[in-house]
């Protein structure tokens, strides 16, 4: 599974980071980036789905297998 | 003087967010409005619209050009639009409380100055102190077997934490709380609102002068040294920003903590589950924020437009009722039920779009730490028999008294 954070949409809620800190980093302005170029280890796929389903801006997306 | 509320006969055409029944239990009213007339209107105080659907609230929050933050207060000041002279506080704070009361471009650069003070990294640094504040408070009543979860606990935490950000002594936290309540909770009482605003303004002005002489590691010092467009930031902007931090960081978080403890006191299954599965806390915190989102913000319509089939005219007000959006069954199945492990949860308790709550990391941390420390010492608690739970509403909704009983810690098995 591969994910990304759409930086045009991200408003810095940091909900993805709060729920899945293993998958995201946040900067001082709250903007999130997917770690490891968005590559999600198999054991963290459930957490990635949680991050996607909790973003109020729909900025976290699954972009590929 | 407070404007007393007349009874509401039709919520769709004459709503009143200060109606006592609405303040204590707005949920059935929103449900009826969503079915019958999802964008309600009132002419009380000012011509104001109130969308109750998630989709409409989010759309407005994402359209700052048509919906300006020039009127974020949910209770318009008396005299607004009547041509009467502005109040003293409004003259002193010529730029309002940016970024919350500002539109771009003022919003953009003031927000950028503020955000690093509430970044995840900074907030991690406040967590240990927050935990010791919470733990000390719980210890102060754990042996008694009774406490007011709102007044003795929830209310006591955020003002102290915000003091850390502003670099002011903890001893002033009750004073801060009093000012903020006058300014927000009693905003329909013009005298109290103005008095609370002026007191904060005077205090922060004095602090700002002191920082010029004695710089510290705090927000005021940082803003004094900031350079924007190659110049220093106007004092009125700095004071407005500092006042915002105080106003926005106190009874919002206090309300979220209080409502969450009220929920756990009245829902045995959820309380037992959270005690048994502490790893649920991060998800449960989001669900409690969804279900009891404290904040409603106002917007001013800048050009004639339409939302959900309702025509809105320039100059009218709109309430961004984030709490109602969070209870919309179209966006959240079983919206009126708290599901502690709700997996799909795009709640907007902290707003949406460019005005997303700048302090959301801090608030989330405070709520999580406050619940953890309470549950660690007092895992079993209930509302006191015959207890009167009093809710405050308007700009910020939350319980002001939540009397609870629990086995005194000495007596616990």
Interface residues (C-beta under 8 A of the other chain):
Chain A: X11 X12 X13 X14 X15 X17 X18 X19 X26 X27 X28 X29 X30 X49 X50 X53 X54 X55 X56 X57 X58
Chain B: X58 X112 X115 X116 X119 X120 X121 X282 X283 X286 X343 X344 X345 X346 X347 X348 X350 X352 X353 X354 X356 X360 X361 X364
